[in-house]
Amino acid sequence: MTDLVSPVGFGFAFWAGIVSFLSPCVVPLVPGYLSYVSGVSVDELEKPGRRQFARILLSSLLFVLGFTLAFVALGASASLLGSLLEGYRRELTVAAGVVMVSAGILMLNVIRIPFLAREMRFHPQVQRFGMLGGIPLGMAFGLGWLPCIGPVLASILFYASTTDTLYQGTFLLLVYSLGLGLAFTLTGIFFGHAAGALRWIQRHRRILNYVGGGVLIIMGLLFITNRFFFISLAAQKFFYRLFY
């Protein structure tokens, strides 16, 4: 048994979702995504009317639901694979750590891989589904983000493979999707204020990459040395004493 997925683990997954959203090859595309999903022009996103606001909110939530379903399915698969390799749980933990360290190094931009700086465009024709078309669109766009968010997502998937139960691994990816989805939805409904924040992120993306990459490297080293297990236990004891 390597990890019980403490609040620290879920906090890491949520943070990873936000980091994925802040990726340099995701942030510039957010206005276009919001406009495409909601059917509201980019200019109207800044000052939407009441009906437009409701459309932006609902379409954003359906879009988030779509990529959440895709990521949760990946998490369940990773957790199931990990349960089949129960006897190699320690090796899986080390592998997860190696992936996290590698992802952190990639975020530091020490090694440049052009493939990871773009998205795969796949726009399914779902207009006939109306607003519900946001769900398959979210699934398609989630897969289109894979080259860009792949290193961070791979870290969470490997982490999911080390959990003790299918439920834990699945929930881990749900929390990851919540971080990514919350950032996307809040940007949509507060786009008038968020536009400036997105430009700030673009200007300071190098610093944000250093912070995100540094945290991933530290987490990876904790996994490799099996120190994260003890941190998880300490966190569980702390929260148990705090709330019980």
C-alpha positions, 0 to 999 in steps of 0.5 A: 500500500503506497498512498491513501490519497490524502488531502495533499494528494487531492490538492495536488491534483486540483493544482495540476488542473489549474496549471494545465489551464495556465499552460502557454498553449492553452491560455491564448486559445481560451477566448476562441474556445469560449466563443466557439462553444457558446456561440457568443462573439469574443467582443460580446464575451466582455459585456454579455447581456442576461441571455448571453450570460446564461448561454455562456455559463451553461455552455461552459459547464457542458463543455467542462462536463465533456472533458471531465468525462474523458479525463475521468475515464482515463483515470479509471483506466489508469487505476484499474491497470494499477490494481492489476499490477498490485505486486509492482506498486512500488515500481509504479510509484517510482515511475509516477515520480519519474514522469512528474520530474520529467513533466516539471523539466519540460515545463521549465522549458529546459528541453523544447519539444515543439509537439508539446507546444500545440494542440490537435484540432478536432471540431466535431459537427454537433450543431444538431444537438444544440446546447448539449453539443457542448458535451461531445465538444468538451470531450473532443477539445480535451483530447485536442489539448493532450499534446499541450497538457500531456506531461501534467495529465500523465503525472496525474494518471500515473499517480492514479495508477498507484492508488489503492482503489478504482474509486480513488484513482477516478476521483483523483482525475475528477478533482484534476478536471475540477481545477481545469474546469473551474478556471475555464468556467470562471474565465467565461462568466467573468471574461470582461475582468479575466481578459486582463488576467489572461494577458498578465498570464501571457506576459508572466508565463515563464515565471508561472512555468518555473513555479509549476515545474518546480512543484512537479519536480518536488512532488516527483522526487517525493514519489521516487524516494517514497516520502510522499506516502509519509506526508500523506499519512501526516496530512490525514492525521492532521485533518482527522484531529482537526475535524473529529 
